[in-house]
Amino acid sequence: MSKPRALQLLAGEQMWKNTKKIKENALTYPYVWPSYIVVYGGFALWTTYYC
């Protein structure tokens, strides 16, 4: 069964708010996200190579 229309709209609105919050965070702290990519990407490469 599908959700009632009101719940679908509420879920869509919540998703939009979360997307907006993530975008604002990425714009506020632009140097943090590349460092996560470098650290966790390097860890993934290391794990792939040695395991």
N, C-alpha and C positions, 0 to 999 in steps of 0.2 A: 504494500500500500504506500502511496505517496503521502508526504506530509501535507497538512492543511496549508492553504495559500499564505496565511498570516505567518506561519512558522518559516516557510520558505523565504518570505520577504525579510523576516527578522534575521535569519541565518545569512542571507545575502548582505544585509546591512552590516552585520558583525564582521563578515569576511572583508568587506570594503574598509571598515575601520582598522582591522588588523593589517591590511595591505598598506594603508596610509601610514600607520604607525611604524611599520618596518621601513618604508621608504624614507620617512622623516629621520629615523634612526640612522639609516645608511648615509643620508646627506649630512647629518650632524657629525658623525664619526667616520669620515671616509677612509681614514688610515687604519681603522681596526679591521675591517672586512678583508682587505688584501693580506693582512698578517695572519688571519685565520686560515685563509686559503694556502698561504705558504707553509705554515706550520702543519696543518692537517694534511695537506697535499704531500708534503715531504714525508710525513709519517706513513701515509698510505703507500707511497712509492717504496719506502724502506721495508714496510711489511710485505709488500708484494715481491720485492727482490729477495728478501731473506727467508721468507716462509714457504 
